[in-house]
């Protein structure tokens, strides 16, 4: 799956869509979602992700600590729903998988930039 990341950064069109597809695959794999779990999980996660994106878009220049608190509030709001679907430990793993995915993307982007500079 990690090899797919380089494809995303090599393409200019439909980048956001492809990144979202890779995110879904990455999180599905990390959480080891069954098809029944995925069917329940993804609609909840998509609502959660939409709220996070809206927060980031609307508060780009806002107070950093206030924005962090709002982000934490959204995570707390959705955690019971994730727990209901996945259990307590795997609900925590949702947030860990997101962080790991971001780190992989950042690392890939840095590597691609270094390759272009050579």
Secondary structure, 3 states (H helix, E strand, C coil): CHHHHHHHHHCCCCHHHHHHHHHHHHHHHHHCCCHHHHHHHHHHHHHHHHHHHHHHHHCCCCCHHHHHHHHHHHHHHHHHHHHHHHCHHHHHHHHHHHHHHHHHHHHHHHHHHHHHHC
